[in-house]
Amino acid sequence: MAVTAIGRQTFAALANRNFRRFIGGQAVSLIGTWMQIVAQSWLVLELTGSGTDIGIVVALQTLPILLLGPYGGVIADRSDKRRLMIGLQSIMGVQALVLGVLTITGTVELWQVYVLAFLLGLNQCFENPARQSFLLEMVGPNDLRNAVSLQSTLVSASRIIGPAVAGMTIAAGGLGVCFLLNAASFVAVVVSLLRLDVTALHRSAPAERTRGQLREGLRYVRGNRNLAVPLLMMALIGCLAFEFQVVLPIVAEQTFNAGSEAYGFMTAAMGVGAVCGGLLVATWGRTGTRALIVTAAAFGLALVAASAAPTLGLEMIALAVVGVVSIAFNSISNSTLQLEAAPHMRGRVMALWSTGFLGSTAVGGPIAGWVSQEWGGRAGLLLGAITCLVVALGAVLVLGRGKQVAAHTHPIAEDPEELMVEDPAISEDPAVTEVDARSRAA
């Protein structure tokens, strides 16, 4: 009975038919996305033999998110998010199809990869905030944290499965087949969105098109420290602590005198830890600034342990723990911001979250790479650890102590009283108001 109850709690959001359809399409698409990431890196390496060119492709794909991500949130707030995602996912499928055809026909050139990577990043500027803020419309506030955690777990699982499938596909059919399969995977996403029961959505009315909406969103965040602090935490930690694709290869090669196999094992260890962490947060997780601060500190301590691990075996254990706390920090920050943001501002708030988490790679990647190259991979991990610990301490100082922090913490539990939202701006959301009304009646 206890195991059954835990299982229901862990996968609570899957009771929602719309979420089941959505997450099913995402599962197929995310595996395809990781197949393209692996194949694209190998393609650039085959074309140029340069690791720098691989870095340029990554930068071109993330730079639009850094520069235009906040405006993507404005578009998300103005639009029907479901329809917007259908259009954008279709365009991303076309991008993968073009790259696949160019590769299979042997006509692909480096500049074409650059252009397609930039266009993909430009598309993600608008798709990411729409998708993040659409979760609340699908499942409502009660199951939001659970849905975010399950989606994060799915991302981590696809990070393990996708590269493995890509390796087998490249060996059997070549790089171009990976791109074509990724293009086909977007069909699953579009179909899942088309099959959603729109009458069951917790829709928020699109914001009216007016001048200065981007500035309005920035002022809104700046005026609410329970939004500003988590966003700043994500921006700083996302910039310097989440640069594992840059740091871990150097750790494998320079610290442990190992090759690509060791790097693969370390990445897999992090992925397994992230899957476990996502399921733990889905079952027993909390949201709010206090939970975010504690998780940031735990993230820092785990990175300290990883930077000090004397053997590859202990390094893998430490990185598994890093995977647990990193996915917890990611999920908690995401759901905290969505519950705190007013419905007409949610797209803009989540666009800033995406900018901090994804767009910051364009800045943090070169910094982490330089630190790791100059002082070794351990220094790169330690840079992330110090960032997490300093950010956690700074958040405590900004938010104050005791009740001041606790007043804005939203523990996730079965008791509706624990889901009451105290920011007046959130009361505009009918879904959240309904939860508050039920708690008051109880």
N, C-alpha and C positions, 0 to 999 in steps of 0.2 A: 504493500500500500504506500509506504513512504517513498519507494523508488518511483512508483507511478505518479505520485504527487509532485515529486521533483521534476520528473519528465514533463508533466503538464506545465509546470512553472517555467522550465527552461525554454520550451517551445510554444509559449502562450500565444505569441503573435501568429503562429501558423493556424490557429483556430479561425483566423480571418481568411475567407476564401480569396478575397482580392490580393491579400499579401502572399498567399500560397502561389497564386498565378504569377505575381510579380517576381517573387524570389526564384521561381522555377526558370523564368526567362533570364534572370540575372545570372543564375548558375551556369547556364550554357554560354552566355556572352562573356563572362569573366574568364572562363577557361580559354576562349578564343582570343581575348585581349592579351593574356599572358603568352599565348602562342605567338602572337604578333610581336610582342616586346622582345622575345628571345630571337625570333627570326629576323627582325629588323636590325638588331645588334650584329648578328652574324652576316647579314647582307652588307652592312656598312664595312665590316671588317674584311669581307671578300673584295669589296670594291676598292678599298683604300689601304687596308692593313694598318690603319691608324686608330688608336684608342681615343685620340683627341677628337676625331670626327664623330665617334660614337657619342662623346660628351656634348658635341655641338647639336646633334640630333635631339638628345634629351633636353638640352637647354631651349631649343626652338619649340619643343612640345610643351614645356612648362612656362616659358616666358609670357605667352598670352594670358595665362591664368594669373600670373603675378601682376600684369599691367591692366588687364581688362576684367578680371574676376569680379570686382565689386559692381561693375555695370551689368554683368550677367545676372546678378541678383535683382537689379531693377527690372530687367526683362522678365525674370521669373515671377516677380510680384505682380506684374501687369498682365500676365498670361494665364491661360488655362494650362496648368503644369503638365497634365497628361498629354494634351495635344502637342505641346511644345516638345516633350520628350519623344513622341512618335516621330516628329519631323527630324529632330536632331540625331536620333539613333539611326534613322534611315540614311542620313547624310554620312554618318561615320561608317556605315556598311559600304556605301559607295566608295569612300576613301580607301578602305581595305581592299575592295574589289579592284580598283585601279592599280594599287601597288602590286597585287597578286598577278594581274595580267601583264604588267610591265616586267615583272620578275620572270614569269614563265616564258615570255617571248624573248627574253634576253636583251631587251631594249632599255632596261632601267639604268639610270645614271644618278650620281650622288645628289645633284641639284634637285632632282625630282623627289628623292627621299626627304630632302630638307623641306621642300614646299609642302609635301603631304603631311609631314610631321607638324609643321606650323599650322596647317589647316585643321588637323586633328586637335591640337591644343586650343585653337580658336573656338572650335565646336564645343570642347569641354568647358570653356568659360561659361557657357549658357546652360549646358545640359546638367552639369554637376549641382549647382544650387537648386535647379528645378527638381532634380531627383532627391536630393537630401530633404528639402522641405515638403516633398510630396508624401514622404513616409507618414507624417502626422495626419495628413488627409486620408490616408488609407486605413490606419489602425486606431487613430484617436490617441488621447494623452495617456490612457491607462497602459497601453501596450507599446508606447513609443520606445522606451528604453530597451525593451526586449527586442523589438524589431530592429533597432539600430545595432544592437549587439549581434543578432543573428546575421545581419547583412555584413558586419565586420568579420564575423567568423567565416562567412562564405568567401569574402575577399582573401582571407588568409589561406583557406583550403585551396582556392584556385591558384594561389601562388605556388603551392606544392604540386598540384596536378598539372596545371597548364604547361610549365617548362618541361615536365617529363613527357607529356603528349607531344610537345613541339619537337623534342629530341628524336622521338620515334618517327614523327612525320617527316622531319628533315631527312632522316636516314632513308626512309622509304620512298618519298616522293619529291623532296627538294623544298627549298625555302618558299617558293611561290604557293605551294599547296597550303602552308600555314596561313598565309594572307587570305586565300580564298575561303578556307574554313572559318576564319574569323569573320569574313564578310557574311557568310551564311549564318553565323551565330547571332547576328543582329536581327535576323528574321524572328528568332525565338522571342527576343525582347519586344519587338513591335507587335507580334501576335499577342503576347501576354498583356500588353497595354490596351490593345483593342478589345480584349475579352473581359476587361474589368467591368464590374457592375457599378456604373457611375452613380446609381441611386443610393449606394451604400457608402459613398465617400463622405468624409467630414470636410466638405469643401469650405474654403475661405474665399470671399469675394475678391476678384482681382483688383489691384489698386488702380485708380484712375490715372491716365497719362497726363502728367503735369510737369512743368519745368522744375529743375532742381531736386529731383527725387534721389539722385545719388548723394548729394550733399545732405539731404534730409535723413537718409539712412545713416550716414556717418555721424551726424549730430545726435541721432537717436541712440546709437551705440555709445558715443562719448558721454552722454548724459545718464547712462545706466551702467554703473560699475559692475553689476552682476552679469552684464554682457561684455563690457569692455575688458574686464580682467581675464575671463576665460579665453576671449579672442586673442589678447596679447600673450597669454600663456601658450596657446597653440602656435602662434606665429614664431615665438622665440624657440620653443622646443621643436617645432616642425622644421625650423631653419637649421639647427645645429645638432639635434639629437636623433633625427630620423634619417640621417644620411648613410644608411647601412650599405647601400649599393656602391658607395664610394669608399667607405672605410673597411668593410670586411674583406675585400680582395687583398688589401694591403696587410691586414692582420694575418691572413692565410699565408701570403708569400713571404713577408718580412719577419713577422713575429714567430711563426711556427715553421718557417722554411718548407712550406707545403705548396701544393699546386691547386689547380681548379677543383679537384675532387674535394679537398678540405673546405674550400669556399662553398661548394655545393652542400656539404654536410652541415656547415654552420648556418647557411640559409634555411635548410630544411629544419634544423633544430628550432630556429626562430619561428618558422611557420607552424610547427607542431605546438609550440608554446602559445602562439597567437590563437590557434584554434581552441585550445583548452581555456585560454583567458577569455575569449569571446563567449564560450558556453558558461563560464563561471559568472561573468557579468550579466549574462542573460538570465541566470537563475537567482543570484543573490546581489546583483549590483545596485548601486545607488546613483543618484544624480545630485548636482548642486556643487557649489564652490568648495565646501569642505571636502567632499569626496574627491574632487578634482585636485585639490592641493595635496591630499594624502597620496593619491596615485602618482602625481608628479614627483613627489619625494621618493616613493618606492621605485619609480622608473630610474631616478638618479642613482639610488643605491645599487640597483641591479646592474647599471652600466659601470659603476665602480668595480663591482665584483668581476664583470666581464673584462675590464681593462687590466685586472690584476691576476687573472687565471694563469697558472704556470704551465698547464698542459692543454693540448687540444681537446681532450676528453672533458676536462673541467670547463673549458671555454664553451663547449657545446651545451653543457648543463646551464651555465650562466646565461647564455644566449636564449635558451628556452624560457628562463625566467624573464629575461628582457622582452621576449615575445608576449608573455602573459600580461605584464604591466603596461607595455606599449599599446596593446589593443584595448586594454581597460581605459587608459587615458584618452585614447581616440574616441571610444564609444561614449564615455561619460561627458566629454566636452561637447560632442555632437548633440546628445539628447538634452543636456542642460541648456544649451543655447536655444534649441527648438521650443522647450517648455517655457523659457523666459521671454522669448520674443513675441511681440504682438503679431497677429496673423497677417496684417498688411505689410509687415516689415520682415517676415520670416525669410523670404527669398534673399533679401539683401544681407541679412545677418549670416545666413548659411553660405552666401557667396564669399563673405569675408573669412569665414571658417575655411572654406576651400582654398582661398588665397593663402592663408597662413599655413595650411597643411601641405598643399601641392605646389603652389606657386613659389613658396620660399625656397624650393630646391634650386631654383636658378641662382639664388644668392648663397645659400648654405652649402651647396655641393662643392663649389670651388674652394670655399674656406675650409671645410672639413678635409677636402683632398689635399690642400696645401699643408695643413697641420699634420696630417698623417704621413705625407711624403717627407716632411722635414724632421719630424720627431717620432715617427713610427705609428703603426696602427693603434697601439695602446693609447697614445695621446689623442687620436681621433675619437676613441670611445670615451676617454676621460673628458674631452671637450663637451660631449653630450651630457655626461654625468653632472659636470659643474653647472651647465646651463639649467638642467632640470632642478637641481637643488637650489640654485639662486632664484629661479623663477618661483618655486614653491615658497621660499622665504619672503620674496617680494610680495607675493599675493597675500600672505598672512598680514604683512605690514600695511598693505593698502586696505584690505577689507576689515581689519581690526580683529579683535579676539572674541572668544566666547559667543554670546548670544547674537552679536552683530553678524558673525559668519553663519551661525546655526539658523538664524531666521530665514536665510535664503537657501537653505538646503532642502531638497525635495527627495526624501527617501522613497524608494520604490518598494511597495509592499502591497499586500492584498487589501489592507485597510484604506478605504477611500479618503479618510481624514489626512493621511500622510501625503496625499496627492494635491492638497489645496495649494493654489498658486497665489502668492501674496502681492505680486506686482499688479497694480490697477490696469496697466496696459494690456495684460493678458486676459483680463476679464472680457475683452471684446470678442474673444474666440468662443463661439457657442459651445464647442466641444469641451473646452476647459471649464466654462461656466456651468455646464451640466454636471461635471464632476464635483465642483464646489457646492452646487445646490444639493446634491445627494449627501455630501458629507455634513452639511448643516442640518438637513432633515434627520440624519442619524443622531 
